[in-house]
Amino acid sequence: MERQIKFYKTISGNSPVEEYLDSLKGKFAQKITWVLSIIEEFDIIPTKYFKKLENTAGIYECRIDFGGNTYRLLGFFHLGSYVVLTNGFMKKTQKTPKEEIELSERRKKDFLDRGGLI
């Protein structure tokens, strides 16, 4: 099964995930790109890199650990084969911050309310 990574865009055309990735140093962005390629290319993705978050509205977490830092990208599946990434952040605690999950859920609803066009 082939998956495609897409970045959520706001109604004004901004892409929060692209902006987040652009803010990172080269090596961090390279590692994130590598993890995203695993998500696109592997039929079975190790949960070390990608897993569904419990008690959410279908929100998944891309997990990137690099240089002692933990990065996360949140998103959701759309039309079976698309993974739409909504937001990214550096994780500083064990639990994924509730406000990041809520932001991802709001962006998912916004995306679907606007017709879910890829």
C-alpha positions in Angstrom: 0.0 0.0 0.0 1.4 3.3 -1.1 0.9 6.3 1.2 1.4 9.9 0.4 2.3 12.6 2.9 0.5 15.9 2.4 0.7 19.1 4.5 -2.4 20.8 5.8 -2.9 24.3 4.4 -4.9 27.0 6.2 -7.7 28.8 4.3 -5.2 31.5 3.5 -2.7 29.0 2.0 -0.2 28.8 4.8 1.3 25.4 5.6 2.1 25.2 9.4 4.1 22.0 9.0 6.3 23.3 6.2 6.9 26.5 8.2 7.9 24.3 11.2 10.2 22.2 9.1 11.8 25.3 7.6 12.6 26.5 11.1 14.7 23.4 11.9 18.4 23.0 11.3 19.4 20.9 8.3 20.2 17.6 10.0 16.9 17.6 12.0 14.9 18.3 8.8 16.9 15.5 7.1 16.0 13.0 9.8 12.3 14.1 9.6 12.3 13.7 5.9 13.8 10.2 6.3 11.1 9.2 8.7 8.4 10.6 6.4 9.8 8.4 3.6 9.4 5.3 5.8 5.8 6.2 6.4 5.2 6.6 2.6 7.1 3.5 1.5 6.8 0.7 4.1 3.6 -1.4 4.2 4.1 -1.9 7.9 5.5 1.1 9.8 7.2 0.5 13.1 5.4 2.2 15.9 8.7 3.7 16.8 8.1 6.1 13.9 4.3 6.3 13.5 1.3 5.4 15.7 -2.3 6.3 16.3 -2.8 8.4 19.5 -5.4 6.9 21.9 -8.5 8.9 22.8 -8.3 11.2 19.8 -10.4 11.8 16.6 -8.1 9.6 14.5 -4.9 11.6 15.1 -1.6 9.9 14.3 1.8 10.9 15.5 5.0 10.8 13.5 7.8 10.2 15.9 11.4 11.5 15.3 14.2 11.2 17.8 17.4 12.9 17.0 20.4 14.3 18.9 18.6 13.8 22.2 15.6 15.8 21.0 12.2 14.4 20.3 10.1 15.9 17.4 6.5 15.1 16.6 4.3 15.7 13.6 0.6 15.1 14.1 -1.9 14.4 11.4 -4.6 12.0 10.1 -5.4 9.6 7.3 -7.6 10.9 4.4 -9.1 8.8 1.6 -7.2 5.8 2.8 -3.8 6.5 1.4 -3.0 10.2 2.3 -1.5 11.2 5.6 -2.3 14.9 6.1 0.1 16.4 8.6 -1.3 19.3 10.6 1.3 20.5 13.1 4.8 19.9 14.4 6.5 20.5 17.7 9.4 19.5 19.9 8.2 17.1 22.6 9.5 18.0 26.1 7.4 15.6 28.2 6.3 12.0 28.2 2.7 12.8 27.1 1.8 14.4 23.9 0.6 17.9 24.9 -3.2 18.1 24.9 -3.1 21.5 23.1 -1.2 20.0 20.2 -3.7 17.2 19.8 -6.6 19.7 20.0 -4.9 21.8 17.3 -4.5 18.8 15.1 -8.2 17.9 15.6 -9.3 21.4 14.8 -7.2 21.5 11.6 -8.6 18.1 10.6 -12.1 19.4 11.0 -11.3 22.5 9.1 -9.7 20.5 6.3 -12.7 18.2 6.0 -15.2 21.1 6.3 -13.5 22.7 3.3 -14.0 19.6 1.3 -10.8 17.7 2.0 -9.1 18.6 -1.3 -5.6 17.3 -1.6 
